[in-house]
Amino acid sequence: MSEKKEIAKLIDHIEGSITILKEIQNDLDEFMVNDFQKMGKGKIAAVFIANICDIFYTSLETLFVAINQFFGNNLQADRWHSDLLIKMNRKIVGKRAQVISDETYLVLYEFMKFRHFHRNYTKLQYDWDRLDFFIKKIKKTLPQLEKELKVFIDYLKNL
């Protein structure tokens, strides 16, 4: 496949990921306005919000893997999750532009740590201060992340 087709495919992936992330935020917003008002800060609500946080970060990580593979960047096998996130925050001279800002990196790093905790935690009790933090961060971070991804799309179009 030609490089232009591969770039177009990556751009489609990024745009599709933005759509998915907006849907995730809409699902969270709908839950908070409707079901959460009835349920309150109980176990079921916590599990739902924790899953939303997990899916939010996993969607991004899947996109970041595609970007990383497109540019042929190697990842450390034993720490590939954090290595991938670091690489998305760095411009790789002669290879590609920075994908996410320092500010976005710091927030996504918290999501990555939470996802690891969520996937390895075997109880259904969550810290509501942490969950409240992530609810706010999804809402605040998504517009900035979308802007950064659109800048990266512009970079790809100029390759």
C-alpha positions in Angstrom: 0.0 0.0 0.0 1.3 3.5 -0.8 2.5 5.8 2.0 -0.4 8.3 1.2 -2.9 5.5 1.7 -1.2 4.5 4.9 -1.3 8.1 6.2 -5.0 8.4 5.2 -5.7 5.2 7.1 -4.0 6.5 10.2 -5.9 9.8 9.9 -9.1 7.8 9.7 -8.1 5.9 12.8 -7.4 9.1 14.7 -10.7 10.7 13.6 -12.5 7.5 14.6 -10.9 7.5 18.0 -11.9 11.1 18.6 -15.5 10.0 17.8 -15.3 7.1 20.2 -13.8 9.3 23.0 -16.7 11.7 22.6 -19.2 8.9 22.8 -17.5 7.7 26.0 -17.8 11.2 27.5 -21.5 11.4 26.3 -22.2 8.0 28.0 -20.6 9.3 31.2 -22.5 12.6 31.1 -25.8 10.7 30.5 -25.0 8.4 33.4 -24.2 11.3 35.7 -27.4 13.2 34.8 -29.8 10.2 34.9 -28.8 7.0 36.7 -26.2 8.4 39.0 -28.8 10.8 40.5 -30.9 7.8 41.5 -28.0 5.5 42.6 -25.7 7.9 44.4 -22.1 6.9 45.2 -22.6 3.2 45.6 -20.8 0.2 44.3 -22.6 -0.1 41.0 -22.0 3.5 40.1 -18.3 3.2 41.0 -17.9 0.1 38.9 -19.6 1.9 35.9 -17.3 5.0 36.3 -14.2 2.8 36.8 -15.1 1.0 33.6 -15.6 4.2 31.7 -12.2 5.4 32.8 -10.7 2.1 31.7 -12.3 2.2 28.3 -11.4 5.9 27.9 -7.7 5.2 28.4 -7.7 1.9 26.5 -9.2 3.7 23.4 -6.4 6.2 23.6 -3.7 3.6 24.1 -5.0 1.6 21.1 -4.7 4.8 19.0 -1.2 5.5 20.3 -0.1 1.9 19.4 -1.3 2.5 15.8 0.6 5.8 15.7 3.7 4.2 17.2 3.6 1.3 14.7 3.1 3.6 11.8 6.4 5.4 12.7 8.2 2.2 13.6 9.1 3.3 17.1 10.2 0.5 19.4 8.8 0.0 22.9 10.5 -1.5 25.9 8.8 -4.9 26.3 8.7 -4.8 30.1 7.3 -1.2 30.4 5.6 -0.8 27.0 2.4 1.0 28.4 4.4 3.8 30.1 7.0 3.8 27.3 4.2 4.3 24.7 2.7 7.2 26.6 6.1 8.9 27.0 6.8 8.5 23.3 3.4 10.2 22.4 4.6 13.1 24.5 7.9 13.4 22.7 8.8 14.7 19.3 11.0 12.1 17.7 13.5 14.1 15.6 13.5 13.1 12.0 10.6 10.7 12.6 7.4 12.4 13.8 5.9 15.4 15.7 4.8 15.3 19.3 1.3 13.9 19.6 0.2 15.0 23.1 1.3 18.0 25.3 3.0 17.8 28.7 -0.3 18.7 30.4 -2.2 16.0 28.6 0.6 13.5 29.3 0.3 14.1 33.0 -3.4 13.5 33.1 -3.2 10.4 30.8 -0.5 9.0 33.0 -3.0 9.1 35.9 -5.5 7.3 33.8 -3.0 4.7 32.8 -2.1 4.0 36.5 -5.8 3.8 37.4 -6.5 1.4 34.5 -3.7 -0.9 35.8 -5.2 -0.7 39.3 -8.7 -1.3 38.0 -7.7 -4.4 36.0 -5.8 -5.9 38.9 -8.1 -4.9 41.8 -10.4 -7.7 42.9 -12.9 -5.8 45.1 -15.7 -3.5 44.1 -14.9 -0.7 46.5 -13.4 2.4 44.9 -12.2 5.7 46.3 -14.8 8.3 45.3 -12.3 11.2 45.5 -10.3 9.4 42.8 -13.4 8.7 40.7 -14.6 12.3 41.0 -11.1 13.4 39.9 -11.4 11.2 36.7 -14.9 12.3 36.0 -13.7 15.9 35.9 -10.5 15.0 34.0 -12.4 13.3 31.2 -14.6 16.4 30.7 -11.6 18.8 30.9 -9.0 16.8 29.0 -11.1 15.6 26.0 -11.3 19.1 24.3 -7.6 19.6 24.7 -6.8 16.1 23.5 -9.0 16.6 20.5 -7.2 19.8 19.6 -3.8 18.1 20.0 -4.9 15.2 17.8 -6.2 17.5 15.1 -2.8 19.3 15.1 -1.2 15.9 14.7 -3.6 15.1 11.8 -2.5 18.4 10.1 1.1 17.2 10.6 0.3 13.9 8.9 -1.4 15.6 6.0 1.8 17.6 5.3 4.0 14.5 5.2 
